Amino acid sequence: MKINVWNTILQLSKERGVEPKAIVAAIEESLRVAAVRIYTKNEDVHISFKPEKGDLRVYCLKSVVETPSDASRELSPAEAQRLKTDAAVGDVIEIDLPSDTLGRIAAQAAKQVLVQKVRDAESEKIYDAFAARVGEIVTGTYRRVENGALVLDVNNLDVILPPWEIIPGETYDRGSQIRAVIIQVRRGQKGQETQILVSRASNEFLRRLLQTEIPEIGSGIIEIKDIVRQPGERAKVAVSSRERDVDPIGACIGPKGSRILAISKELGGEKIDVILWSPNPGVYAKAALSPARVEHVIPVNTADKSLEAVVAKDQLSLAIGKKGINVKLASKLTGWRIAIKETG
């Protein structure tokens, strides 16, 4: 049978960056699947597809035997001679699929493959474009909800904001603009689209906001040593300066707190404590318990990294924080277990 698909294959290959041989192989596989629906008795099916010549054959092989015992693979001499007049016992006969049936399954197979190859090529293109953008902040338009996740439109692409990456307590209206950081790009498996996942609750989102809003961090003058968050409640950011005349805390907070307030607003009012990093555990822990004022810190056990922070009575609740969040974050930031003790 003559079919004209070679130009279509070449065009698709050029437009989508898919090798012609990959498209041909996919069409052959689709033809094989379609042929199985017609040859239902375990026949020995073969496919010959030479698109550059326009040739396509789908046929099965049957042996000529005196007394057939397997109708799916054997023919009697009389049956074989109706197909080939000089057929004899021992010959192998090629039985072609009727042209009208072949034309129907060929058109169906080509259409399925071309559509899928376009999807696969586009999915791969999206993956290649976004895999290098992990850690980048994007802004998307909130379109719909799928399985509890928000689907955002970013330059006409669906981007997923999973429920666990949403800041607790935040609500969004359809059509609103949402900023988030790309945290993962999942390559689409066969027949599936590439998934782009973003987050507002991750430490990386806060890190990128700091880099964007604070030039000294973006340029590398101020280094972010560590970040811990209780999304929607509180965050602690440890910083240090690479230049002696640059105050890292003052630069991060900005005039009248303008810089850090802008970031806090983006995070739905999440409080952000900017502290000075120190290699000394006691000094670091004292700073990490901000905004509480700590009298002094007593090492308890250096082996299991535990210490005790002594505070005045009026600083006790502040040091512990709502639901214990302040001391928990301070412990997580420093890597030391911190116990709060009131001055006696």
N, C-alpha and C positions, 0 to 999 in steps of 0.2 A: 504494500500500500504506500502511496506517495502522500507525504504530508509536508507542509511548509511552516516549520517552526524555528528553523535555524536563525533567521534574522531576528526573531523575537528573543531567542536565547542570547544572542550576541548583544542586543540592545539592553536587556535586563542585566547582563554581565557588566556592561559599561556603566550603566546608571547606578547600580547598587554595589559594585565592587565584588561581585560573586563570580568565581571561576566558571567558565562554560561547562567544564567537565563535571562540576558539582551539581549544576542544574540538570545536566543530562542524566547523571546517576540518580538524582531525585525523581526525575520523570520515569526512568526505568523501574525504580522501586514502586512508584505509584501505579504503573502499568501492571507490575507483578501482583500487587495487592488486588487490583481490579480484576485481573485474569482469574485469580483464585475464586472469585465469586461466580465465574462462569464455568471454569473447570473444577467441578465439585467432587470428582471421584479419584483424587490423588493422581491425576495424569502427570506425565513428565513434560512440564511446560517450559518453553524457552522463549526468550525475547531477543529480537535483533533490532536495535535502534541505531540508525546512522543518520542523525539529523542534518549533517552537512550535505548529505546526498538526498535527503528527503525520504529515506527508506525506513519503513517500520513493518516488522513482522512479529506476530504472536502466534506460536504454534506448539503443538504437542507431538511427541514421538511415540509411535506404536510399532511393535514388532509383529511380523507376519508369522503365525504359527498354524500348524495343521488343525489343532483343537484348542482354541483360546480358553483360558481359565480365569483370566483377569481382563475384563472388558475395558478397564481404564488404561491398560498399557499394551494390549494385544488385539490383533485382528485376524480373522480367517482369510484365506486366500481370496475367497469370493468378495469379501468386504474390501480388501486391499485393492483388488483389480477395478473396483468401481471408482477408486481414487487415482489409480495408476495402472493402466491396462497391462503392463508387463510385470507387475508385482509378483513375487514368488516367495515361497517359504524361506525364512532367514533374512528377508529384507527388512529395513526400518523405514517406515513411511512418515513423512512430515505432513501433519494435518493442520492447515492454516485456519485461524479464526475467520469467520465470514467478514467480508470488508465492512458491511454496515454495522455489525457489532463492534468490530475493531475501531472503526471511526468514532463510534460513540464513546467507548472507554478511553480512547486516545485523547479526545477533546476534554473529557472529564479529568483525566490524569494531568494533562498539561495545565489546565486551569487551576487545579488544586495546588500543584507544585509551584506554579508561578506566583500565586497569591501568597503561599507560605514562605517562599524564598524572599519575596519582598518584605514580609514581616520579619523574617529572620535577619535579613540584611539591615533593616532599619533598627532592629533591636541591638544588633552588634555595633552599629554606628553610634547609637545612644550610649552604649556601654563605653566605647572608646572615648567618647567626648566627656563623659562624666566621671569615669574612674580616676582621672587625674585631678578632679575637682573636689575630692573628699576633703573636708575641712573648710570648704568655702561657704560663706553665708549667701543664701539666695532668698528672694522674696517671691511668694506665690499667692495666687488668688484662691481663696477657699471655695471649692466647687461642690463637694458632696462628701458623704460618709460611706465607707465600705468596711464592714466587719469591725466597727469601732474606730477605724483609722480615718483621719482627715485626708482627703485627696486635694492637693493643691495644683493649680495650673501654673507652671513655670515655663514661659515661652512655648506654650501649646503642648507641653509634655506633662503627664501625670506624675506628681511627686507625692510620696506617701509620708505622712506624719503619724506614726503609730501612737496608740493611746498612752503607752508608757513613756513616750518622749514628749508628752504635753505637760506643761507646768500645771501642777494641781491647782484647781480653782479657776483656771482660765476658761472663758467661754468665747466663742467666735460666731459672728454672723456670716451667713452665706454672702460671698462677694468681697469679704474683708481681706485686706492684705496682711500676710503673715510672714515674718522673717524666721528663718531657721538655718541650721548648719547641716550640710551634707555629711552623714556619718557612714553610709554604706551604699555601694552600688552592686547589686546582685545581677550577674550575667544571666540572661534568659535561657532556660533550658529549651529543648526542642519543642517548638509550638508555643512557647511562653515569652512574654515580653520582659525586657530588662526592668528591674525595679530600682528606683532611687529613693532611699530612705533619708529623712531629715529629722533633726531633733531640736527642741527648745529646752529640754531638761538636762542635757549633758553638760559636763564641765567644758567640753570643747566649744559649745556655743558661747559661754561666758568668756572663754579665752579669746575667741575671735572678735567678740564685741569690744573687749579691752584693746585689742590690737587695732581695731578700726577707729575707736573713739579717742584713744590716747596716743598721739604721735610718737612720744618717747618709747612706748612699747613697740609700736609698729616699726620704728627705725632700729630697735635693738639696744638703745641706750639703757632702758629699764628691762630687766628680765623677770618674767613670771616663773617663780620657782615651783609653785604648786597651787592647786585650786581644789577646794572641797565645797560641795553644795548640798543643801536640803532644798530642792527646787521649790520656789514660791515662798520660802521662809527666810533662809539666810545662806550666805556664801562667805567664804574666807579665801582671800587671795594673798599669797606670800610673794613679795617682790624684793628685788635688790637692784642697785644701780651700778652700772659699769663706769660711771664718771663721778668723781668725788663731789663736784659742785652741783649735782642734780639730786634733789630730794625725791626719792621714788614715791613716797606716800603722798606728798603734796602735789606732785605731777599727776598722779592717778586720780586724786580727789578733784583737782581743778579749782579755779576761782569760785569761792562760795559753794563748793561742792558740785559745780555744774557738770563736770565730766562723769563722776560716779552716779549722780542723780539721773542723768540721761540713760545710763545703762540699767539702773535699778527700775526706771520706768518701763523700759523695754521688757524687763523680766516680771512685769506685773507687780512692782513694789517690793520685790525681794531685797532684803537688806544685804549690803555688801561691805564686809570688813576688809580693808586693805592694811596689811601688817608688814613689818620689816622682817625679812627672813634672817635667820642667824644659824650658824653651825653649832652654837651652844644650846643644848636641849632646854636648859632652864630659862635662858633669855628668850628663846623661841616660844616656849610654852607660855611665858608671861605675856608676850605680845599676842599670841594666838587667842588668848581669852578675852581680847578686846570685844566689846567696849568696856568690860569690867576692869577696874584698877586692882592689880594684884600686889600685895605687900611684898611677898617673897615666895620663892619656890624651893621645896626641899626634895632632893632625890630620895626615893624610898628603896628602889631595887634596880640597879643599872642592868642586871642580867635580864630581867623580864621587862625592862624599860617602863618603869612606873615612877610617878612622882606626885607630890602633894603641893597644891597651890593654896597659899594662905591669903584670905581676903577679909576685909572689914565687914561687919554685919550688914551695912547698907549696900554692899557690893555682892552679897551672897547670891541673891536671886538673879542678878545680872550675869554673874559668872556661870551659873548653871544654865540659865536661859529657859525659855518656854519649852516645856516638855523635855528639858535636858539637852536641847539642840546645841546651845553654845559650847558646852563642855565636850559634847560628842564630836562636834566638828573640829574643835581645837585638838582633841586627841587624835583624830584621823589625820589632821594636817601635819602634826608633829611626829606622829608614829609612836607616841608615848601615851600610856594610860594615865590620865590626869584625874586625881581626886581633889575635890574642893573642901577646904577646911576653913572655918570661921576663926578669926583671932580670939584667943581666950582671955 
